[in-house]
């Protein structure tokens, strides 16, 4: 006879509410792990989008994401001349804020050369940019739809394609435009400012500036060797893709990552205290029943089984409900929540172990209960 | 009642003290009593006289301070516990009945009886059958699937008695079994005790304050200030 199952059935309402409360708590822990993963994924998504083997940036800079990097627009031609380079593309990055349908939107603009490295791998709707000017690819999180027009700087762009999961490390959706449009958007001065500069006699600054060159190396070529080749030009630095990702994680999102990581640990600690208290309270409530069981000759193993099995049931149901809850709601979060199977499995194991350990308190209490308690009035 | 049979409960010079030094309280002082098979015995006395302490000691859930105790022919205490597995002794030889029946609320009436048998390694089917037989014997078989909270006081007490009888123990300890019952139902319970004692050659030791049943015992022991006064 499984006493735990009978007890759960008897107190189904209370047990269900306890599991529901626990599921919300564990759902919160799981969501934090998902947000942590999402943060890292979002930070890396932009650097992974061009599918580059290495990045060429301004000398001594960890650009273009961790630090600003400004290099001449003809750098791509220099890099392309290397025999170990299969393809290369100029690229620019900048944040813009504009209004669309009377709502403020922030976009992380990527300027690229269509047909060269730097363009997104695919679109989920519409097409890639085919015209030289005023076409745009936008991430679906921007809220923009195909065919919509967006005013950026002094020009109006038409959304011709939509991408997915393309956001900056700050969570702003990414939009792609041609390199020329991006350079104009980034460097073209507003007319009053331009007039003021002209009156001061300042020579117009070159707009042919880019932030980086993304490079695909030739088949069989070692990216590290290409990095060494690039470094021969004293005004340039080559960063391999792995180093670029390392910079992003350790510099750009490091504090946010650690903050969320620490908060997750705190939540786990709080969860363990709450789980311990729940199991302890559940055991306290059964003092008389446990005393009766002891009095009628139940061995300790039966009583330990009753408590541990209920704790395990609570862990399994609480975790499953929590995971289901987050799975159903994750797309409503403003930033990506990524639920990795290995994270879920790790947390499930941790919660299970936690519940078994926490039930130790209840077991200790139960084993101390004297059978004579059952005889009291 | 003199008797040549072997007593089921045989206590010699049993004492129990709580605390030490100036704070020592002698709950039981040199108690000796014998209870024989087939007897229904009353243990009476005012509150604090040591009745429950004595019941707990006979039930092997409280260790005496000194003396000697034999239960069902086995030496259980002689200056220390002489049985390794008191739980098993309780399971096999002693049945408990409580004032508030103490049925496990998460099991139905039949399951409350079957659990005792399953603890004694009886198969679930056999345990279920024995539970049903006992409920029939106590005329509450129609309530076998009912939760304790839905049983009347009398029905719950019968189920509790059935549970106490499940393993056919020869010693049944009842703590205020009729306190929550009216005179008629209290009489029925006492009749049941007598029937069980006679048919199972067992002894029923009843701790009670309940004057309604004072005249229903074969032997009555009075406890006063931890000392025993026998009244035949």
HADDOCK unambig.tbl for C-alpha pairs under 7 A between the chains (distance, minus, plus):
assign (segid A and resid 6 and name CA) (segid B and resid 106 and name CA) 5.61 0.50 0.50
assign (segid A and resid 6 and name CA) (segid B and resid 107 and name CA) 6.52 0.50 0.50
assign (segid A and resid 7 and name CA) (segid B and resid 106 and name CA) 4.99 0.50 0.50
assign (segid A and resid 10 and name CA) (segid B and resid 106 and name CA) 5.05 0.50 0.50
assign (segid A and resid 289 and name CA) (segid B and resid 104 and name CA) 5.96 0.50 0.50
assign (segid A and resid 292 and name CA) (segid B and resid 102 and name CA) 6.83 0.50 0.50
assign (segid A and resid 296 and name CA) (segid B and resid 90 and name CA) 6.62 0.50 0.50
assign (segid A and resid 296 and name CA) (segid B and resid 91 and name CA) 5.75 0.50 0.50
assign (segid A and resid 296 and name CA) (segid B and resid 116 and name CA) 6.70 0.50 0.50
assign (segid A and resid 297 and name CA) (segid B and resid 87 and name CA) 4.96 0.50 0.50
assign (segid A and resid 297 and name CA) (segid B and resid 88 and name CA) 6.19 0.50 0.50
assign (segid A and resid 297 and name CA) (segid B and resid 90 and name CA) 5.71 0.50 0.50
assign (segid A and resid 297 and name CA) (segid B and resid 91 and name CA) 4.46 0.50 0.50
assign (segid A and resid 298 and name CA) (segid B and resid 119 and name CA) 6.16 0.50 0.50
assign (segid A and resid 371 and name CA) (segid B and resid 61 and name CA) 6.42 0.50 0.50
assign (segid A and resid 372 and name CA) (segid B and resid 56 and name CA) 6.79 0.50 0.50
assign (segid A and resid 372 and name CA) (segid B and resid 61 and name CA) 6.45 0.50 0.50
assign (segid A and resid 375 and name CA) (segid B and resid 98 and name CA) 6.31 0.50 0.50
assign (segid A and resid 377 and name CA) (segid B and resid 99 and name CA) 6.90 0.50 0.50
